[in-house]
Amino acid sequence: MQSGEKHIAQDEASCVVFGMPKEAIALGAAEEILPLNQIPAGALRMAASPLQRA
């Protein structure tokens, strides 16, 4: 991951196959874990928030 990137992972309950989201969550690479129907709103919220530089 690069500085300033933001990631959302789909939650297990709404996944058909949870493999890739599970690994992203295990690696700590997801700032939010959301059901599929909430991911668009989460992405818009992240896009509207200011970048945090490391």
ROKOLBA-332420 format. One record per atom (N, C-alpha, C): x, y, z. Coordinates in pm, whole numbers, padded with zeros to 5 digits, always signed. Layout:
// ROKOLBA-332420
XYZ
...
END
This chain:
// ROKOLBA-332420
+00084-00118+00000
+00000+00000+00000
+00087+00124+00000
+00040+00225-00066
+00110+00352-00067
+00044+00446+00033
+00120+00543+00078
+00069+00640+00173
-00051+00713+00114
-00155+00728+00192
-00274+00800+00148
-00380+00712+00086
-00347+00587+00056
-00447+00497+00000
-00548+00458+00107
-00671+00436+00063
-00777+00391+00153
-00841+00269+00092
-00878+00171+00175
-00932+00046+00126
-01055+00004+00204
-01149-00054+00132
-01271-00111+00190
-01270-00259+00155
-01305-00344+00251
-01322-00486+00226
-01468-00523+00248
-01516-00615+00167
-01653-00663+00183
-01658-00758+00303
-01764-00747+00383
-01776-00833+00501
-01811-00977+00463
-01783-01068+00553
-01804-01210+00526
-01950-01244+00502
-02040-01181+00576
-02183-01215+00566
-02241-01188+00427
-02188-01089+00356
-02244-01057+00224
-02161-01113+00109
-02055-01188+00138
-01969-01246+00034
-02016-01384-00007
-02002-01414-00136
-02021-01551-00183
-01892-01629-00157
-01778-01567-00189
-01646-01624-00163
-01568-01518-00083
-01526-01552+00036
-01466-01453+00128
-01314-01451+00124
-01250-01522+00032
-01106-01537+00030
-01027-01408+00025
-01047-01326-00079
-00967-01205-00094
-00998-01101+00015
-01125-01072+00046
-01150-00978+00156
-01092-01027+00289
-01100-01157+00313
-01047-01214+00438
-00897-01186+00450
-00823-01203+00342
-00679-01177+00345
-00648-01029+00365
-00723-00941+00298
-00702-00797+00316
-00728-00757+00461
-00832-00811+00519
-00865-00782+00660
-00754-00836+00751
-00709-00960+00725
-00604-01022+00808
-00473-00942+00802
-00445-00881+00688
-00323-00801+00672
-00337-00659+00729
-00457-00624+00773
-00480-00488+00823
-00486-00386+00711
-00521-00431+00592
-00519-00343+00475
-00653-00274+00448
-00752-00297+00530
-00884-00237+00508
-00918-00140+00621
-00947-00016+00585
-00989+00081+00686
-01133+00055+00729
-01213+00002+00637
-01353-00029+00667
-01387-00166+00615
-01474-00237+00686
-01527-00366+00643
-01678-00349+00639
-01733-00358+00517
-01874-00324+00498
-01947-00431+00419
-02081-00440+00439
-02160-00526+00352
-02161-00469+00210
-02183-00554+00113
-02178-00514-00027
-02263-00391-00056
-02384-00385-00001
-02474-00273-00032
-02429-00141+00031
-02332-00143+00122
-02283-00019+00185
-02149+00028+00128
-02087-00051+00040
-01957-00015-00014
-01962+00113-00098
-02063+00134-00185
-02064+00261-00261
-02066+00385-00170
-02149+00384-00066
-02153+00498+00026
-02021+00514+00101
-01960+00403+00138
-01830+00407+00205
-01723+00466+00115
-01725+00429-00012
-01627+00483-00108
-01648+00633-00127
-01772+00676-00135
-01800+00820-00148
-01754+00896-00024
-01778+00838+00093
-01735+00901+00219
-01583+00913+00223
-01513+00807+00183
-01366+00812+00182
-01314+00913+00081
-01378+00919-00035
-01333+01012-00139
-01353+01157-00096
-01453+01181-00013
-01481+01318+00031
-01392+01363+00147
-01329+01267+00217
-01247+01303+00333
-01107+01344+00288
-01046+01437+00359
-00910+01481+00322
-00807+01368+00337
-00707+01369+00252
-00599+01271+00260
-00516+01296+00385
-00472+01188+00447
-00382+01198+00560
-00245+01152+00514
-00149+01237+00518
-00013+01204+00475
+00066+01144+00590
+00143+01042+00560
+00227+00980+00664
+00358+01054+00676
END
